[in-house]
């Protein structure tokens, strides 16, 4: 099948592309610009497709049997409204644009990536936007599968790997909040495998599946596991969440917007996925954190 992966140059999109190619599909990567310094998989082709410019999306999706929405804005979850990098503009409206273009182009299947906790009355706006995305996909009339991932890590991530980066030059690892945030960390390879396994799986059609790793852990447990696999010993230095939100109010104006008040909320919210429906439908293994980390941290 010809599959378009929108956002295929990012952490999620690259892994999904690899998995789809491995399953025998033809893949087109759609993104705002073609990466020259970090090229996409040579087996895939590239086409320009910007979800904020709906006029060009129909052409980008022409001939596709399925489309995967793996779009994220740069430096997510740290929004940058001045550049238009917000959850509302990229995640919500971008998904609406992509769904509408898929319907116009006659695409036969839509695979969306939402998030654990998406709900109409969710506490945080990005989770409410995710729920609204889901509703637009469902109302489109397109056959669909929606995944709600937990916290995703992998070789290219800038979240868990950032902690390991601190450990290279500090005797401690700074942690925002009390370290008790509960997640079941998801290896990005498992995300790719489940997306690839969706196509041709009738049981997955028109379903919403929470997706996470096999172990529910606190953020402190996750960081300590990563340090152990990387062969480092550091103590964890916690910073109170309210204090970090105040600090982020200033830090957000630094180059690159390394932290924002909303970003503090995002990285300290629980994200536990109930994988029972996922396992019953797909039957694929879920990678324990230590095993997933070892896949790239212990490379020779």
KAHUJO-V64285 format. One record per residue. N is the residue number from 0. PSI is psi in whole degrees, -180 to 180 (NA if undefined). NEAR is the number of other C-alpha atoms within 8 Angstrom. Layout:
BEGIN
n={N N}
psi={PSI PSI}
near={NEAR NEAR}
END
This chain:
BEGIN
n={0 1 2 3 4 5 6 7 8 9 10 11 12 13 14 15 16 17 18 19 20 21 22 23 24 25 26 27 28 29 30 31 32 33 34 35 36 37 38 39 40 41 42 43 44 45 46 47 48 49 50 51 52 53 54 55 56 57 58 59 60 61 62 63 64 65 66 67 68 69 70 71 72 73 74 75 76 77 78 79 80 81 82 83 84 85 86 87 88 89 90 91 92 93 94 95 96 97 98 99 100 101 102 103 104 105 106 107 108 109 110 111 112 113 114 115 116 117 118 119 120 121 122 123 124 125 126 127 128 129 130 131 132 133 134 135 136 137 138 139 140 141 142 143 144 145 146 147 148 149 150 151 152 153 154 155 156 157 158 159 160 161 162 163 164 165 166 167 168 169 170 171 172 173 174 175 176 177 178 179 180 181 182 183 184 185 186 187 188 189 190 191 192 193 194 195 196 197 198 199 200 201 202 203 204 205 206 207 208 209 210 211 212 213 214 215 216 217 218 219 220 221 222 223 224 225 226 227 228 229 230 231 232 233 234 235 236 237 238 239 240 241 242 243 244 245 246 247 248 249 250 251 252 253 254 255 256 257 258 259 260 261 262 263 264 265 266 267 268 269 270 271 272 273 274 275 276 277 278 279 280 281 282 283 284 285 286 287 288 289 290 291 292 293 294 295 296 297 298 299}
psi={145 121 131 127 102 130 28 0 -2 -177 -51 -46 -37 -41 -39 -42 -47 -44 -41 -42 -41 -27 2 10 158 131 134 126 125 129 172 -36 156 123 121 -41 -27 75 156 172 131 -16 -14 157 161 145 146 130 107 119 -12 -2 82 -23 -30 -3 -36 -44 -38 -29 -1 129 -2 142 -23 154 141 128 97 27 133 149 154 137 21 137 16 100 151 85 -33 -30 0 13 84 159 -38 -43 -43 -51 -55 -63 -34 -42 -42 -44 -42 -41 -46 -40 -38 -41 -44 -38 -7 26 141 -12 142 126 118 148 114 -131 148 131 -2 128 154 -40 29 154 -38 145 -37 -31 -32 -38 -41 -42 -42 -37 -49 -44 -36 -39 -47 -42 -12 -23 -6 140 141 162 135 130 140 89 154 -159 122 137 162 -178 -33 1 154 23 -77 -40 -22 -38 -42 -31 -41 -38 -14 -26 3 151 1 167 119 137 126 125 -166 0 8 5 133 126 163 92 135 121 131 -28 -32 -35 -49 -42 -40 -36 -46 -36 -8 -41 124 -1 98 -29 -19 -13 132 36 155 125 126 142 121 175 176 -12 130 124 159 162 -38 -43 -41 -47 -43 -38 -43 -42 -42 -46 -35 -4 32 150 117 151 156 128 110 142 128 137 -46 -39 -41 -32 -38 -45 -39 -27 -25 -44 -29 -17 -1 156 133 -5 67 -24 141 161 -42 -35 -36 -45 -42 -46 -6 8 147 151 69 120 136 107 12 -47 -38 -50 -40 -32 -40 -36 22 150 150 132 124 150 -48 -40 -42 -42 -42 -26 -26 -23 -24 17 140 NA}
near={8 11 13 13 16 14 13 15 11 10 9 11 14 12 12 16 15 10 13 15 12 7 7 7 10 10 14 12 15 16 14 7 5 9 8 5 4 5 8 8 8 6 6 12 8 9 10 10 12 11 11 9 9 11 5 9 14 12 7 10 13 9 8 12 10 13 15 11 13 13 11 9 11 5 6 7 7 11 12 9 7 5 5 8 12 11 11 9 11 16 15 13 10 11 12 11 13 12 12 9 12 13 10 8 11 8 15 9 10 16 13 13 10 13 12 12 8 13 9 7 5 10 6 6 7 8 13 14 13 14 12 10 13 11 8 10 14 10 7 9 6 11 9 13 14 13 13 15 15 17 10 10 12 12 7 6 10 6 7 10 9 8 11 12 8 11 12 6 6 7 7 10 13 10 10 13 11 10 10 8 10 12 14 15 15 17 13 11 10 11 14 15 11 10 12 11 9 10 6 5 8 5 6 10 10 9 9 8 11 15 15 15 14 8 8 10 10 11 11 9 8 11 10 8 10 12 12 9 12 9 6 8 6 9 7 9 8 10 11 9 10 6 8 13 12 9 8 12 10 8 11 11 7 8 5 4 11 9 10 14 12 9 11 14 8 8 7 9 8 7 11 11 13 8 10 6 9 11 9 7 8 9 7 6 5 9 11 9 13 9 8 11 12 10 8 9 9 9 6 2}
END
